[in-house]
Amino acid sequence: MKRGIGTLLVGATAFAGGVLTGLLLTPRSGKENLKWVKDQSEETVEWLETTGRKIREDGEKRIDRFSEGIKKTMKDSLPDLYEATEDLEFSEDEEIEEITKNG
């Protein structure tokens, strides 16, 4: 885990250094560079928001499908107790005996 974070930090630092070096060596003026950086930043933020929303929606859909699958599996594997006991008949004496025995 530590190695992955270190690699990420080194990569991000190298990327930022490359962008900064590129900006310093371009023939454009500072104002043009700032405008370009701002435009690129706005596009990146928009892309991140759109992608994040899509990932979240896809995840929610997968969770819903998984949940429905579990519900269906549980419903199919457990008997319906109303159906299973609808044909059982107790006499009044048997009911009284059952109630007094079990409380």
N, C-alpha and C positions, 0 to 999 in steps of 0.2 A: 504494500500500500504506500509506504513512504517513498519507495523507488518510483512509483507511478506519478505521485505528486511532484517529486523532484524533476522528473522528465517533463512533465507538463509546464512547470515553472521555467525551466531552461528553454523549452520550445517557445513559450509565450514571450519571454525576454528576447530571444533571438529574433522572433517575428517583429516585435516592437522596434528593436534596434534596426532591423532592415527597412522598415517603413520610415523611421526617422531619418536614416541615411539617405533613402530615396528622396524624401522631401527636401532635404538640404541640398542635394545635388541636381534637382530639376531646374530647368531653365525658366520656370514660371516664377512669378512674384509670390511673396508671402501671402498676400490677400487671395490670390488664385488658389494657392495650396490650401489655405484655411477653408475656402469655399468647397474645394474638392473633398477634403477630409469630412466636412460637415455633411455634404451630400452622401458620401459613402457611409457615414455613420447612421444617417437616417434610413438609408436603404437596408443596412444591416439590422437595425432595430426592427424595422417592418418585417423583414424576413424571419427574424427570431420569434417575433410575436405570432406570425402566421404558422410557422413550423411548430411552435410550442402548442398553439391551439389545436392543430391537427393531431399532434402526438397525444395530447390529453383526450381529445374526442375518440381517437382510435383505442386508447387504453380503456376508456369508459365503456365502449362497445364490447371490447373483449371481456371485461369484467362482467358485464350484463349477460353475455352469452354463456360464460362459465357458470354464473349464478343460476341461470335458467337450466343449464345442464344438470347441475347438482339437484335442483328442486325436482326436475323430472325423474332423475335416478332415484331419489328418495321416495317420491310418490309411487313409482313403479315397483319398488322393492318392499314397501310396507303395505300390508293389507288394509282395506277400508273396514274399520271395525263395525260400522253401521251395517254394511252389507254382510259381513261375516256373522253378525249376531241377530239379524232380522228374523231368521227362521227359528230361533230358540224360544221356547215357551216354558214359562215356569207357572206352576200352580200357586195359589195364594199361600198354601202351607209351606211350599219350598221357598217362596220369597221371604216369608216371616222367619223361617229357620235360617236362611242366608243372612238376613239383616241382624238377627240376634247373635249369630255366630261371629260375624265380622264387624259388628258395631255399626 
